[in-house]
């Protein structure tokens, strides 16, 4: 089965989704992008403001850092597939201002069918979980990103899953004496790509 055509069908259904309250004020369903034939899928938590406006995953400051980390491994978005566990922006509204927040368990559950269909269609060899919410959803509950990142883990949707630090976390941690974990992100992408390319 062609993963591109299957993903197109799933995307069309997801664009009309009203399974949870996030549908009420979203601008876009941020389904995912990249190469559906890739052996490596990167899965983050959910879209923020820039992603909601553009309809593309990881396009804000964290996305630029992720692009740089891919480039440091000789890769770009055409080499991998990128999506999130939740397809609509999770935020709280105060008047006309929106403030990002983590998606609730109910919102993650409501979106789980779209992620399931995505990953089943792509059938990647390796999944790289970007941040602990993704690792909690795809590897196991209670995953500790700072202790378990970079390790090979079992996963329902791939031969192996690896978790890494979220670029937004790295941006918050960076300082004059630290790269905030950026080198670890580059290292984890390298490990994930290596295992994805093994027959």
N, C-alpha and C positions, 0 to 999 in steps of 0.2 A: 504494500500500500504506500502511495506517495505521501510522505509526511506534510508536504506543502499544501496539497489539496485538502487533506484532512484538517490541518490547522486553519485553513481559510474557512472551512465549514464551521469549525468550533468558534472561530473569531466572530463570524456573523451572528451566531447565537449569543455569544458573550456580550456583544455590543448592545443587545436588547435586555440584558439581565436587570431584574428588579428584585432579586432575592433578599436584599437587605437595604437598610436605610441609606447606605452610602450612595445609592443610585439617585437619590432625590436632588442632590446639589452638585453632582459631578459635572465636569466639562467633558471628560473623556474616560472611556474604558481603556486602560493601559494594558493591552493584551500581552505584548511581547514583540521582540524583533531579533533579527539575525539569521543565521543559517540553520534551517530546520533539519538539515542532513548532518550537522555537526555532531561529533561524539561527545561534546562537552556543553552542558547547559548550566548557566549561572542563574541562581534563584535568590532574589532579594525579598524584602518584607512587603513593600507596597509603594505606590507612587506618592510623590510630594506635590508641591504646588507647580513646579516647572513641568513635571511629568503629566500632571492633570491637564495643563494647558496645551501641551504638545502632543499628547497621546503616545509618547515614547518613554521607555523605562530608562532610568539613570541618565538624565540629561542636565541635572543641576550641578552644583559644585562637587558632590559626591560622585556623580557620573563622570565628570571630567577626570577625577582622580582614578576612577576605575579604568577609564580609557587609557590613561597614562601607564597604569600597571599592566594592562594588556599589551600595550606597545613595548614596554620594557621586556616583554616575553616574545616579541616579534609577532604579536597577534593584533587583530582589531575586531570590530563587531561582526564583520563578515565571516569570521572564523568560528564563532560561537553563537549560541542562542541565549538571549537574556530575557527573563521574565520575573514576576513576583508572585508570592503566595496569595496576595490580594490584588485585584485588578483596578480597584477604585481608591481614590485618596481617602484615607481615614483622618478626619479632622473634626474639631468642635468649632461651632460658629458663635461669635459674639457680634451681633449686628450683621454687618456685611464683611467682617474680617474672619478668616479661617485660620485655625491653629492646628498644626499637625499633631497627631497622637498615635500611639500604637493601635493597630486594629484589635477589636475585641475577639474573644474566642468564637462568638456567634458570627461575626463578620468573616473570620477565617474559615469557619465551617461552611458558611453560605457560598464562599468562593472556591471551596475545595474541589468541586466537580470540574471547574474550568482548568485548574492546575492538573488534576488527574488526567483529563483528556489531552491536554498539552503534552505532558511528559510521556504519556502512553503513545501518542502519535510520533513523537520524536525518537523515543527509545534510546536515550543517550547511554554511552558507556560510563560516563562520570557526571555527577552533579556536584557543583561547587555551591554550597550554601553561603550566601553573603549575609553574615550576621546571625545572631542567636535565634531570632524569631523563625527564620527559614530553617535553621538546624533543628529547632524544636518541632517544627511541622513535618520535616522530611526524614530526620534521623531518629530522634526520640525526645520525649518530654524531659525537661530538666537538663538539657544539654548545656554544658558550661563552656562558652566560647573561648575564654582566656586560658582554660586548662586543656581543652580537647581540640583546639583548632589544628589543622594540618594533618590530623590522623585519618587513616582510612577506616570508613565506617560502612556498615550495611545500610542498604536503602532499597525500598520497594521498587523504585523506578529505574535503577541503574545498577551496574555491577558493583559500583562503589560510590560513596559520597564523601566529600571533604568539606569542612566548614572553615571559613576565614573571617577575619575582622571586617566589619562594615566600613566602607570608605568614610561615611559620616562620622563614625567613632574616631577614625584615624585623624580626620580634620580637627576634631575637638581636642585630641591628645597631643597634637604636634606642638613643639616648642623649640627653643634655641638649641637644646641639648638632645632632642629626640625627634625621630621621624614619625612618631605617633603610632608606629606599627606598619608603616608603609612597606618596609622591606619584607615584613611577614606576609603581607598581601601578595606582593610580587612572587615570593617563594611559594605560597600556596597555589597561585595560578599556575606556576611552572610545574608543580607536582601534579595538579589536576590534569593539565594538558598532557604531561608525560604518560600518565595512566590511561588517558582517553585515547592516545595514539597507539597503544599496545594492542596487538591482535589477540 
